[in-house]
Amino acid sequence: MNQKRSRLPQLFVASYGIFYGILGLVALFVPDLALRGLGWPAEAEIVMSFVAPGLLAVAVMNWHGRTAIYGGIYGRPILLANLMMGATAGYPLLADQWQAGLPLGVVLGAVVLMQFPLGFYIMQKSPV
């Protein structure tokens, strides 16, 4: 029996990989611009040097795993890694920016980061 699989999870994971890849490259190559955009002090550049490899690693994992079947036993590690990365990045970033004055670009980025974990949670509940 040949069932057609939905392409939505593939597009979702690929877009998440591209989004994290862009964030990782910005954090790696122009951390001073990223820090200015966030309203953080220049001394936090060391934080960016620790965050960038994690962002790029998740981006590469998503890009290479974009054709996998998500949910079930084999796709669960990818889904859980993305769920934890998005939840631990988006919510604290939004909370920090809420106190600092909410630049629009950062708020939009944090909102996007928080939407991805919700999608991964839904995919984890039912294999697609």
N, C-alpha and C positions, 0 to 999 in steps of 0.2 A: 504494500500500500504506500503510495507516494503522496505524502501530505505537503502542501505548500507552507513553508515557514514564513512568518511575518518578517519583513525587512526593518521594522521599526527598532528592534533591539540593536541591530547592526548599525543603523544610523545614529542611534542614541549613544552607543559606546564609542563609535568613531568620532562623533562631535565632542564627546567628553574628552577623548584623547587629544583632539586638536586644541580644545580650550585649555586643558592642563599643559599641553606642550607650549602654547604661547605664553602662559603665565610662567612656566619654568624657564623659558628662554629669556623673558624680560627680567626675571629674578636673577638669572645667571650673568647676563651680559650688560644690563643697565639697571643695577640695583638702586643707584642714586635717584633715577627718575621714578622708579616704583615707590621708593620711600617718600619722596616728595609728594607723589600722588596720594599716598596713604596719610600724609601728614605726620609721619614718624620722624624721629631724629636721625641724623646721618650715622650715628653710632650703631644703629640697628642693622648696618650693612652685613655684619657677621651673621645675623639671623637669616638674611636673604641667602647667604652662601650655604646655609644648612637646609633651607627650604627648597631651593632650586633643584638639587638632585632628586629629592622625593617627588616633586611635581613631574619632572622629566621621566622618572622611572614609571610612574603610574600612566603617564601619557603613552610611553612605548608599550607597556603592557596592554593598554586598551587598543592601541592601533594594531598590534599584532594579533590580538584576540577578538577582533571585530567580527569575524565570521563564525565564531563559536556559538554553541547553543547555550543560552544563559538560563540560570535556574538549575534545578537538578543537582547532581553530585559533582559534575565536572566543572560547571560554570560558577559554582558557588564561591570559590576562593576569589575569582575576579570580581564578582559582585560585592562580596564583603569588603574587599580591599577598597573598592571605589566608594562604598557606603561609608566606611570609616574615614577615608580621606576627605570626602565632601562634608561630612558632618563635623569633623574636627577642624576643618578649615573655614567653612562658611559661617557657622554660628559665632565662634569667638571673634572673627573679623567684623561681623556686623555689630556685635556688642561693643567692641572697641571703638568702632567708628560712630556708633550712636552717642557715646560719651564725648567724642572728639569734634563733632560738628557735622558729620554726614556729607562728605563730598559725593556728588551724584554718581560719578563713575565707580567709586568703591561700593556704594550701596547696590548698584546694579550688578556688579561682579559678585558681591556676597549673596544677593538674591538668586543669581544663576547657580552659584555653588550650592545653595541649599535646595534647589530643585532637583539636582542630579541624585542626591541620596534618596529622595522620595521615589524617583523612577527605578533606581536600583533595588530598593526595598520591594517594590511592586513586582519587578522581574524575578526577584529571589523567591517570592511566594508561589509563582506559577511559571514553570519552565516555558520559554518561548524560543 
